[in-house]
Amino acid sequence: MSVPDESPRSVLDNDFSFLRGWQKDAYEEYFRVTRRDFLLVATPGAGKTAYALTVATRLLATREIAAVTVVTPTEHLKYQWAQAAARFGIAIDPSYRNAQGRAGADFRGVAVTYAQVAAHPALHRQRTENRRTLVIFDEIHHAGDALSWGDAVREAFEPARRRLALTGTPFRSDANPIPFVTYVPEPDGAKRSASDYVYGYGPALADGVVRPVIFLAYSGEMHWRTRAGDEITATLGTPMTKDQIAQAWRTALDPSGEWITRVLEAADKRLTEVRRAMPDAGGLVIAGDHETARAYAALLRRVSGERPAVVLSDDPTASRKISSFAASEARWMVAVRMVSEGVDVPRLAVGVYATSVSTALFFAQAVGRFVRARRRGETASVFLPSVPVLLGFAAELEAERDHVVRAASRDPEAELAEAARRRDLPDGEFEGRSFEALRASATFDRVLFDGGEFGTATEAGSPEEEDFLGLPGLLEPEQVATLLRKRQAAQLAARSAAISAPATTATSVSAELSASSASSAAPAVAPVSTVSRAGLAALRKELNGLVGAWSHRTGQPHGVIHAELRRVCGGPAIPQASAEEIRARIAMIRQWAVSRR
C-alpha cells in the first residue's frame, strides 16, 4: 500500500491528496480568515493530528511561526505526536523537561503535558514569548480539569502567535471554563462554547472515517454487604438509589465474581469472530485501578490462552508497551482508566468497559479507542454493564455537545486537588470502601446500535447470546442494523413458537399469556425427579419468552420482572435455578396475565 505524501512540499503545492474530505474543508476554513484562536471539534479517530500538522507545516513554511508547542494529556501522547510530526518534516522533542529551560537546537518545537505546564507556567510563557509559536492543544478540555490548570495554560500561552485547540469531546462534567475558547451567552445565563469547525461521529460514520459501534450490555444478579452488615440483592439495570447503583456496578466489576468472567469470555468470543475478517484485531479492557487490571489480565489469560499486555499509569515502560502491542497481533491489552485516553491503537476493535467512571466525557473518550477505521466495513464492539447512565451514553453516541459554563463559586486550589484525585485514585476510592462484594451473576441483556435496542434477555452462554457474538466483523452500518433486526426477529419467533406450542388457541402474545394461564392458576405441574439439560434449557427459554411478552405488555424492563418473580417465588437467578423453581415462575407470570389484565 502506498504511503500518502505528507511532506511540506506537498502542502505548499496545495497537494492535499493525503487528507480526508473534512480535513480539506477544515484546512480551508482555518486559512479563510486570519485568526489567532481556532477550535476544531472532530470525533475520535477522525484524524485531528494529521489536520493540525498540515496547518503547522503551512505556517512554518510561510514563516508565520518559527516554533511549535504541542500540549497533550498524557506522556504517551507526546511521543505519538512527535512520531506523526516527523512524517511532516517537523522535529518535535517529546522528552523535553521543565528543568532544561531552552529546547534543543535540533528541534522546531516540544511536546509537553498539561500537568507539565501547570507545574511551571512562567517557564513556558518565556519560551512562547521568545519565538513566534503555534500552540496545538490536544484534547483542550483537559485545560479545564481545574481552575488552576486553566489559569496556568492561559498564563503560559497567552503570548502565542497562533493557538489551535483540538477536541473529540466538546463537553465537560463541570463548569470550569476552557482557556482560549470563545463562549456565547445563553438565555438562561449560561455560556456555550463556539467551535470554528465541527466534524461529528454521525458524518464521520457516513463518510466511512470511523467504525459503527455495537454495544453489548450485560445485566445480572448482584449480591453485596453494606457497611451496616445488611446483605443486598439487586439486578443490574433495575431502578435503584444512586448508592445502590454504584455498589451493584462495582460488584459486577469484582474480579472474583462471575459477571466479569462471563463478560470477558463473551468479549473473547467476539474478538475471535472479528478476527476472521480482521486477522490482527485486538481487544482492550479498561479497568478501574492497578489491582483489578492485573486480576482481569489473569482471567483473560485463562480465557484466551494468551498473556495480555498490561498498561499501568505509573509504569515507565507504558508507552513502549502500547507501541509494541499496536505493532503486534496480540489479542488483548488491559489498561487502567487513567491511560485509556492515550491508548491509540487502530487495530483495537473489541472493548470491555470495566470501570465505574460515569461521565459522558470519559465514556466518549473510551469508546473513541475503538472507532478508528482502516478500511470500510470494519466494526467495533464494546461490552458494558447494564447501568442506565452508560446505556444512555451509548444510545446518544452521535449527539454533539458544546461546553456549557454556568456561574459557580469555587476554590481554585480545591479544584486542582479534586482533579488530581479523580485522575490518580482507583474507582473504589470515589465512593469509599463502604461495602463488600459477595456474588455477581451475568445475563446477556441487549444490543444497542444506532439508537436502537435489539435482543432478548437471556443467560450468558446461551444460543441467543451467540447469535449476536457471531455477527461478522466486516459490515457496513446498514448491514449491521439489518442483521440485528433479522436475528432479533428470529429469536422472538422461536420463543413465540416455544411458548405457543402447549396452547392450541393462542394467536398473540397477550392471548397466549391469558389462554395458558386459565389452566395454570394452580401450582406448577407435578415434580419431575430429573430433567435433561435440553429440558432445562427449554424451560429457561419458555420463562424468558413469557418475561419478554410481559415486558412488551407492561413496559417493565426484563430485569425488573425477573427480580419480582424471584422475590415472589424464591430461588436463585435463572442460570442457577432448578427446573421446579423455573416452573414456579412460569406459573406465576401466567397468573399475572389473568389478575393484571
TABEL-V675580 format. One record per residue. N is the residue number from 1. SS is DSSP state (~ for helix, > for strand, _ for the rest). Layout:
# TABEL-V675580
n = <N N>
ss = <SS SS>
This chain:
# TABEL-V675580
n = <1 2 3 4 5 6 7 8 9 10 11 12 13 14 15 16 17 18 19 20 21 22 23 24 25 26 27 28 29 30 31 32 33 34 35 36 37 38 39 40 41 42 43 44 45 46 47 48 49 50 51 52 53 54 55 56 57 58 59 60 61 62 63 64 65 66 67 68 69 70 71 72 73 74 75 76 77 78 79 80 81 82 83 84 85 86 87 88 89 90 91 92 93 94 95 96 97 98 99 100 101 102 103 104 105 106 107 108 109 110 111 112 113 114 115 116 117 118 119 120 121 122 123 124 125 126 127 128 129 130 131 132 133 134 135 136 137 138 139 140 141 142 143 144 145 146 147 148 149 150 151 152 153 154 155 156 157 158 159 160 161 162 163 164 165 166 167 168 169 170 171 172 173 174 175 176 177 178 179 180 181 182 183 184 185 186 187 188 189 190 191 192 193 194 195 196 197 198 199 200 201 202 203 204 205 206 207 208 209 210 211 212 213 214 215 216 217 218 219 220 221 222 223 224 225 226 227 228 229 230 231 232 233 234 235 236 237 238 239 240 241 242 243 244 245 246 247 248 249 250 251 252 253 254 255 256 257 258 259 260 261 262 263 264 265 266 267 268 269 270 271 272 273 274 275 276 277 278 279 280 281 282 283 284 285 286 287 288 289 290 291 292 293 294 295 296 297 298 299 300 301 302 303 304 305 306 307 308 309 310 311 312 313 314 315 316 317 318 319 320 321 322 323 324 325 326 327 328 329 330 331 332 333 334 335 336 337 338 339 340 341 342 343 344 345 346 347 348 349 350 351 352 353 354 355 356 357 358 359 360 361 362 363 364 365 366 367 368 369 370 371 372 373 374 375 376 377 378 379 380 381 382 383 384 385 386 387 388 389 390 391 392 393 394 395 396 397 398 399 400 401 402 403 404 405 406 407 408 409 410 411 412 413 414 415 416 417 418 419 420 421 422 423 424 425 426 427 428 429 430 431 432 433 434 435 436 437 438 439 440 441 442 443 444 445 446 447 448 449 450 451 452 453 454 455 456 457 458 459 460 461 462 463 464 465 466 467 468 469 470 471 472 473 474 475 476 477 478 479 480 481 482 483 484 485 486 487 488 489 490 491 492 493 494 495 496 497 498 499 500 501 502 503 504 505 506 507 508 509 510 511 512 513 514 515 516 517 518 519 520 521 522 523 524 525 526 527 528 529 530 531 532 533 534 535 536 537 538 539 540 541 542 543 544 545 546 547 548 549 550 551 552 553 554 555 556 557 558 559 560 561 562 563 564 565 566 567 568 569 570 571 572 573 574 575 576 577 578 579 580 581 582 583 584 585 586 587 588 589 590 591 592 593 594 595 596 597>
ss = <_ _ _ _ _ _ _ ~ ~ ~ ~ ~ _ _ _ _ _ _ _ _ ~ ~ ~ ~ ~ ~ ~ ~ ~ ~ ~ ~ _ _ _ _ > > > > > > _ _ _ _ _ ~ ~ ~ ~ ~ ~ ~ ~ ~ ~ ~ ~ ~ ~ _ _ _ _ _ > > > > > > _ _ ~ ~ ~ ~ ~ ~ ~ ~ ~ ~ ~ ~ ~ _ _ _ _ > > _ _ _ _ ~ ~ ~ _ _ _ _ _ _ _ _ > > > > > ~ ~ ~ ~ ~ ~ _ ~ ~ ~ ~ ~ ~ ~ ~ ~ ~ _ _ > > > > > _ _ ~ ~ ~ ~ ~ _ _ ~ ~ ~ ~ ~ ~ ~ ~ ~ ~ ~ _ _ _ _ > > > > > > _ _ _ _ _ _ _ _ _ _ _ _ _ _ _ > > > _ _ _ _ _ > > > _ _ _ > > > _ ~ ~ ~ ~ ~ ~ ~ _ _ > _ > > > > > > > > _ > > > > > > _ _ _ _ > > > > > _ _ _ _ _ _ ~ ~ ~ ~ ~ ~ ~ ~ ~ ~ ~ _ _ _ _ _ ~ ~ ~ ~ ~ ~ ~ ~ ~ ~ ~ ~ ~ ~ ~ ~ ~ ~ ~ ~ _ _ _ _ > > > > > > _ _ ~ ~ ~ ~ ~ ~ ~ ~ ~ ~ ~ ~ ~ ~ ~ _ _ _ _ > > > _ _ _ _ _ _ ~ ~ ~ ~ ~ ~ ~ ~ ~ ~ _ _ _ _ > > > > > _ _ _ ~ ~ ~ _ _ _ _ _ > > > > > > > _ _ _ _ _ ~ ~ ~ ~ ~ ~ ~ ~ _ _ _ _ > _ _ _ _ _ > > > > > > > > _ _ ~ ~ ~ ~ ~ ~ ~ ~ _ _ _ _ _ _ _ _ > > _ _ _ _ _ _ ~ ~ ~ ~ ~ ~ ~ ~ ~ ~ ~ ~ ~ _ _ _ ~ ~ ~ ~ _ _ _ > > > > > > _ _ > > > > > > > _ _ > > > _ _ _ > > _ _ _ ~ ~ ~ ~ ~ ~ ~ _ _ _ _ > _ _ ~ ~ ~ ~ ~ ~ ~ ~ ~ ~ ~ ~ ~ ~ ~ ~ ~ ~ ~ ~ ~ ~ ~ ~ _ _ _ _ _ _ _ _ ~ ~ ~ ~ ~ ~ ~ ~ ~ ~ _ _ _ _ _ _ _ _ _ _ _ _ _ _ ~ ~ ~ ~ ~ ~ ~ ~ ~ ~ ~ ~ ~ ~ ~ ~ ~ ~ ~ ~ ~ ~ _ _ _ ~ ~ ~ ~ ~ ~ ~ ~ ~ ~ ~ ~ _ _ _ _ ~ ~ ~ _ _ ~ ~ ~ ~ ~ ~ ~ ~ ~ ~ ~ ~ ~ ~ ~ ~ ~ _ _>
